[in-house]
Amino acid sequence: HCPLGPIALAACLQLDAVCYNAFIQEQSLGIHYNESNDLLDYVKHPEVFDYDKGMVKIPNGPGLGIEINEEYVIERAAIGHRWRNPIWRHADGSFAEW
């Protein structure tokens, strides 16, 4: 399970590559509740996470296999964020799990 972003996903994929019992790697890239900016904006080459028929290749660059877009990280850190857990409701107004 990896709902955190591209850096954590790269680390999980590296771990998956050496774990004989790794079967499924979840991720949250492009998910509906990330409305302010795309998580892939934080890496210089987002195509490293391009999926093909449900599969993604293990990043093979130095370290975790990705290069951080440090300029974007600095820019976003200066802006901050307003993300909060969404409050979802059913049609009748009762709370729904997200």
Beta strands, then each sheet from edge to edge (+ up, - down):
strand 1: 51-52
strand 2: 55-56
strand 3: 88-89
strand 4: 95-96
sheet 1: 1+ 2-
sheet 2: 3+ 4-
end
